[in-house]
Amino acid sequence: MAPRTATPPGTSRADLIADAALKLLAERGMRGLTHRAVDEAAGLPQGSTSNYARTRQALLEAAVRRQAEREAAVLTPDEMPVPEGGLEGLVDALALALHRYLSRHRELLVSRYELALEATRRPELRASYDAAGSRFREPLNALMAAAGSPEPERHTLSLVAWCDGLMFSCAAGSYHAAVPEPAELRTGFQELLRGMLGEKSLATRRPVVQDDRHDDT
C-alpha cells in the first residue's frame, strides 16, 4: 500500500489528490504514478482520482499546477522585495527562498524534476509546465529590470539557470547530501548579480536568517 500523505486541515480533495501525486512522483518516479496509487496514498476510495482526473494527462497537469502553488509558498508574498529596494533585498529574498526549499522541501524538489523530464516527452504537458513557470519568471524580470539590468529577460534566464543547477546538484548531484548555509547562498547570489549587473555596492553583510516559523507546504 502506498504511504498516505499528511493532510492539513481544510485541504480540498483536488489538492489532496495532487499532493498525493507529487509524493508518489518523489518516492517512486513516473512509473509509480497511477490513479489507483494516488487513491491509496490520499486515503480516498478507489475511483476518486479517476473521477477528478480521468486521464493520465489530466493527472499530470493537476500535479504541475499544485507543484507551482507549493513552490510559490516557499517564498511568501510578504517576503518578496519591492523593486525599489535594490539588490540587497533581492539577494536576501533569493537566498532565503533557496535555502528554505533545499532544506525543507526535498521531496517537492524531486517531484519537480520528474515533471520537468516528463514535459520533455509530452508537448501538451510542456505547455502547462511553461505556463506555471511564468508566474516565477515574470516577477523576476521586473525585479531585474528595477535593479538596473539592461537585458532583464536574459539575466533572469541566467539567474534561474544558476538556481536550477544548484537545486539539481543538491537533489541528485554531487552535493545531494549537503545543503549550503544561507550565508553561502547569499554570497553566491551576490557574485552572480554583481557579475551580471556590475553592481559594486553588494558588500557582504549579515547572513540570511532562516525563518523557522514558515511551515512546510
C-alpha positions in Angstrom: 0.0 0.0 0.0 1.2 3.5 -0.8 2.2 5.7 2.2 -0.5 8.2 2.8 0.1 11.9 2.6 -0.3 14.2 5.6 -3.5 16.2 5.2 -3.6 19.8 6.5 -7.0 20.9 7.7 -9.1 22.4 5.1 -7.3 20.8 2.1 -9.6 20.3 -0.8 -10.0 17.0 -2.5 -8.3 18.3 -5.6 -5.3 19.5 -3.6 -5.2 16.2 -1.7 -5.1 14.2 -4.9 -2.4 16.5 -6.4 -0.3 16.3 -3.2 -0.5 12.5 -3.3 0.6 12.5 -6.9 3.6 14.7 -6.1 4.5 12.4 -3.2 4.4 9.4 -5.4 6.5 11.0 -8.1 9.2 11.8 -5.5 9.1 8.3 -4.0 8.5 6.1 -7.0 9.1 8.1 -10.1 6.9 8.5 -13.1 6.2 4.7 -13.3 4.7 4.7 -9.8 2.2 7.4 -10.6 -1.2 5.6 -11.2 -4.7 6.6 -10.4 -5.0 3.6 -8.1 -1.8 4.5 -6.3 -2.9 8.1 -5.8 -6.2 6.9 -4.3 -4.3 4.8 -1.8 -1.7 7.5 -1.0 -4.5 10.1 -0.5 -6.6 7.7 1.6 -9.5 8.0 -0.8 -12.0 5.4 -2.1 -10.9 3.7 -5.3 -12.0 5.7 -8.3 -11.8 9.1 -6.6 -8.7 10.1 -8.7 -10.3 8.9 -11.9 -13.4 11.0 -11.2 -11.2 14.1 -10.7 -8.7 13.5 -13.5 -9.9 10.9 -15.9 -6.7 10.7 -18.0 -3.0 10.5 -17.1 -2.5 13.8 -18.8 -5.1 15.4 -16.6 -3.5 14.0 -13.5 -0.1 15.3 -14.6 -1.5 18.7 -15.3 -3.0 18.7 -11.8 0.4 17.8 -10.4 2.1 20.6 -12.3 -0.5 23.1 -11.0 0.0 22.0 -7.4 3.7 21.9 -7.8 3.7 25.6 -8.8 1.4 26.6 -5.9 3.5 24.9 -3.3 6.7 26.3 -4.8 5.2 29.8 -4.7 4.5 29.3 -1.0 8.2 28.7 -0.3 8.7 32.5 -0.6 5.5 34.1 0.7 4.2 37.4 -0.9 5.1 39.4 2.2 8.7 38.3 1.9 9.1 39.4 -1.7 11.3 42.5 -2.1 9.9 45.7 -3.6 11.6 46.6 -6.9 12.9 49.9 -5.4 14.6 48.0 -2.5 17.7 47.4 -4.5 19.8 44.4 -5.0 20.4 43.7 -1.3 16.8 43.0 -0.8 16.7 40.7 -3.8 19.8 38.8 -2.7 18.2 38.3 0.8 15.0 37.1 -0.6 16.6 34.7 -3.1 18.9 33.2 -0.5 16.1 32.7 2.0 13.8 31.0 -0.6 16.5 28.7 -2.0 17.7 27.6 1.5 14.2 27.0 2.6 13.5 24.9 -0.5 16.7 22.9 -0.2 16.4 22.2 3.5 12.7 21.7 4.0 11.2 20.7 0.6 13.5 18.0 -0.8 10.5 15.8 -1.7 9.0 18.7 -3.7 12.3 19.3 -5.4 12.5 15.7 -6.6 8.9 15.8 -8.0 9.8 19.0 -9.8 12.5 17.2 -11.8 10.2 14.2 -12.5 7.6 16.6 -14.0 10.2 18.6 -15.9 11.6 15.4 -17.6 8.1 14.2 -18.4 7.3 17.5 -20.0 10.1 17.0 -22.5 8.3 13.9 -23.8 4.7 15.4 -23.7 4.3 18.6 -25.7 0.9 19.1 -24.2 2.3 18.9 -20.7 5.2 21.2 -21.7 2.6 24.0 -22.3 1.2 23.6 -18.8 4.7 23.4 -17.3 5.9 26.5 -19.0 2.7 28.4 -18.1 3.2 27.5 -14.5 6.8 28.7 -14.6 5.9 32.1 -16.0 4.5 33.1 -12.6 8.0 33.0 -11.3 9.9 34.4 -14.3 7.8 37.5 -14.8 8.3 38.9 -11.2 12.0 38.2 -11.5 12.1 40.0 -14.9 10.5 43.0 -13.1 13.0 42.9 -10.2 16.0 42.5 -12.5 14.8 45.5 -14.6 14.3 47.6 -11.4 17.8 46.6 -10.3 19.2 48.2 -13.5 19.6 45.2 -15.8 19.7 46.4 -19.5 18.5 42.9 -20.5 16.3 41.6 -17.7 14.9 38.6 -19.6 18.4 37.3 -20.4 19.7 38.0 -16.9 16.6 36.3 -15.4 17.4 33.2 -17.6 21.0 33.2 -16.2 19.7 33.6 -12.6 17.1 30.8 -13.0 19.7 28.5 -14.6 22.1 29.1 -11.7 19.4 28.2 -9.2 18.3 25.2 -11.2 21.8 23.9 -11.4 22.3 24.3 -7.6 19.0 22.7 -6.8 19.7 19.7 -9.1 23.2 19.3 -7.6 21.7 19.2 -4.1 18.8 16.9 -5.1 20.6 14.4 -7.2 24.2 15.5 -8.0 27.5 15.7 -6.1 26.1 17.7 -3.2 22.8 15.8 -2.7 23.6 15.1 1.0 24.6 18.6 1.9 22.7 21.9 1.8 24.7 25.2 1.6 24.3 27.5 4.5 22.2 30.7 4.0 25.4 32.8 4.1 26.9 30.7 1.3 23.9 31.1 -0.9 23.8 34.8 -0.3 27.4 35.1 -1.3 26.7 33.1 -4.5 23.8 35.4 -5.4 25.9 38.4 -4.7 28.7 37.2 -7.0 26.2 36.2 -9.7 24.3 39.5 -9.7 27.5 41.6 -9.4 28.9 39.8 -12.5 25.7 40.4 -14.5 25.0 43.9 -13.4 28.3 45.3 -12.5 27.0 46.3 -9.1 29.8 47.2 -6.7 27.7 48.1 -3.8 26.8 44.5 -3.0 29.0 44.3 0.0 28.7 41.2 2.2 26.8 42.0 5.3 24.6 40.0 7.7 23.8 36.4 6.6 20.2 35.4 5.9 18.4 34.1 8.9 16.3 31.1 8.2 12.7 31.7 9.1 11.7 28.7 11.4 8.1 29.9 11.6 7.5 29.1 7.9 5.8 25.6 7.9 6.2 23.1 5.2 3.6 23.2 2.5 
